[in-house]
Amino acid sequence: MILLSKRAEYGLMALLHLAGAAVRGKPVSSASIAARHRIPAALLGKVMQELARGGLVESAAGVAGGYRLRQAPARVTLGSVIAAVDGPIRLAGCADGCACDQRKTCNVRAPLARVSGAVTAPFEQITLADLGARNHGQSKFKARR
């Protein structure tokens, strides 16, 4: 079963909030995002730091500070959000760098790699702008490619 972590869900919620706020161009505090979406503020603060380290948001210090997207919503993929918060999406524990005892005789690694590619590809194709369009019937975010 593939299940997004709460941290990844909260990151997506925050980025969608920032994408909507991008029109105004002002940074948004993590506390206001947390209050609006009923997310634990301390946890969202940590998620926002991970998103900043992942290059998805930038922070502005000061009284009027907060976070804003570093890229247009049309350029931020679900996969990049999940990777910034939880690491890369993987279906199986084995990967290219696998050092398990069965590596030489494993008969599932290659088939699982193909399945993993098929399952994870949409995460690299769907963007924040796409999510906004699906929620409102049309894109509510301006694409700045």
C-alpha positions as CSV (number, residue, x, y, z in Angstrom):
1,M,0.0,0.0,0.0
2,I,1.2,3.5,-0.8
3,L,0.4,6.0,1.8
4,L,1.6,9.6,2.0
5,S,2.8,10.6,5.4
6,K,1.0,13.3,7.3
7,R,4.1,15.5,6.9
8,A,3.9,15.2,3.1
9,E,0.1,16.0,3.2
10,Y,0.8,19.0,5.4
11,G,3.6,20.1,3.0
12,L,1.2,19.9,0.0
13,M,-1.5,21.8,1.9
14,A,1.0,24.5,2.8
15,L,2.3,24.8,-0.7
16,L,-1.2,25.0,-2.2
17,H,-1.9,27.8,0.3
18,L,1.3,29.6,-0.8
19,A,0.4,29.1,-4.5
20,G,-2.9,30.9,-3.9
21,A,-1.1,33.6,-2.0
22,A,1.5,34.0,-4.7
23,V,-0.8,36.3,-6.6
24,R,-0.5,38.9,-3.8
25,G,3.3,38.3,-3.6
26,K,3.5,38.6,0.2
27,P,5.1,36.0,2.4
28,V,2.8,33.9,4.5
29,S,3.7,32.8,8.1
30,S,3.6,29.1,8.9
31,A,1.5,29.9,11.9
32,S,-1.3,31.4,9.7
33,I,-1.2,28.4,7.4
34,A,-1.3,26.1,10.3
35,A,-4.3,27.9,11.8
36,R,-6.2,28.1,8.5
37,H,-5.8,24.3,7.8
38,R,-5.8,23.0,11.3
39,I,-2.3,21.7,11.2
40,P,-0.1,21.4,14.4
41,A,2.0,24.6,14.2
42,A,5.2,23.1,15.5
43,L,5.0,20.2,13.0
44,L,4.2,22.5,10.1
45,G,7.2,24.7,11.1
46,K,9.5,21.7,10.7
47,V,7.9,20.7,7.4
48,M,8.4,24.3,6.1
49,Q,12.1,24.1,7.0
50,E,12.4,20.8,5.1
51,L,10.6,22.4,2.1
52,A,13.0,25.4,2.3
53,R,16.0,23.0,2.4
54,G,14.5,21.2,-0.6
55,G,14.5,24.5,-2.5
56,L,10.7,24.7,-2.8
57,V,10.1,27.7,-0.6
58,E,12.1,30.7,0.6
59,S,11.7,32.4,3.9
60,A,11.6,36.1,4.7
61,A,12.5,37.2,8.2
62,G,10.9,39.9,10.2
63,V,7.5,41.0,11.4
64,A,6.0,40.8,7.9
65,G,8.0,37.6,7.1
66,G,7.0,34.1,6.3
67,Y,7.3,31.8,3.3
68,R,6.7,32.1,-0.4
69,L,7.1,29.6,-3.3
70,R,10.5,29.7,-5.0
71,Q,9.0,28.6,-8.3
72,A,5.7,29.0,-10.2
73,P,3.1,26.4,-9.1
74,A,3.3,24.9,-12.6
75,R,6.9,23.9,-11.9
76,V,6.5,22.3,-8.5
77,T,5.7,18.6,-8.8
78,L,4.1,16.3,-6.2
79,G,7.2,14.2,-6.3
80,S,9.5,17.1,-5.4
81,V,7.3,17.9,-2.4
82,I,7.3,14.4,-1.2
83,A,11.0,14.0,-1.7
84,A,11.7,17.2,0.2
85,V,9.7,16.0,3.2
86,D,10.0,12.2,3.2
87,G,12.8,11.4,0.7
88,P,12.3,9.7,-2.6
89,I,9.2,7.6,-3.3
90,R,10.2,3.9,-3.3
91,L,7.9,0.9,-3.5
92,A,10.5,-1.6,-2.2
93,G,13.5,-1.5,0.1
94,C,15.9,-2.6,-2.6
95,A,17.2,-0.1,-5.0
96,D,20.3,0.5,-7.1
97,G,22.5,0.7,-4.0
98,C,21.0,-2.3,-2.4
99,A,23.5,-4.4,-0.4
100,C,21.2,-7.2,0.7
101,D,22.2,-10.9,0.8
102,Q,19.9,-11.7,-2.1
103,R,21.3,-9.1,-4.5
104,K,22.9,-11.6,-6.9
105,T,19.9,-14.0,-7.0
106,C,17.0,-11.6,-6.5
107,N,14.3,-12.1,-9.1
108,V,12.0,-9.3,-8.0
109,R,14.2,-6.2,-8.1
110,A,14.0,-5.6,-11.8
111,P,10.2,-6.2,-12.1
112,L,9.6,-4.0,-9.0
113,A,11.8,-1.3,-10.5
114,R,9.5,-1.2,-13.6
115,V,6.4,-1.1,-11.4
116,S,7.9,1.6,-9.2
117,G,8.6,3.7,-12.3
118,A,5.0,3.3,-13.5
119,V,3.6,4.2,-10.1
120,T,5.8,7.1,-9.3
121,A,5.8,8.8,-12.8
122,P,2.5,10.6,-12.2
123,F,4.0,12.2,-9.1
124,E,6.6,13.8,-11.3
125,Q,4.0,15.0,-13.8
126,I,1.3,16.4,-11.5
127,T,2.1,20.0,-10.3
128,L,0.6,22.3,-7.7
129,A,-1.1,24.2,-10.6
130,D,-2.7,20.9,-11.7
131,L,-4.1,20.4,-8.2
132,G,-5.5,23.9,-8.2
133,A,-7.2,23.3,-11.5
134,R,-8.7,20.0,-10.3
135,N,-10.0,21.7,-7.2
136,H,-11.7,24.5,-9.0
137,G,-12.4,23.3,-12.6
138,Q,-9.7,25.6,-14.0
139,S,-6.2,26.7,-13.0
140,K,-6.4,29.4,-10.3
141,F,-2.6,29.8,-10.3
142,K,-0.8,31.8,-12.9
143,A,1.8,29.7,-14.7
144,R,5.2,31.4,-14.8
145,R,7.4,28.9,-16.6
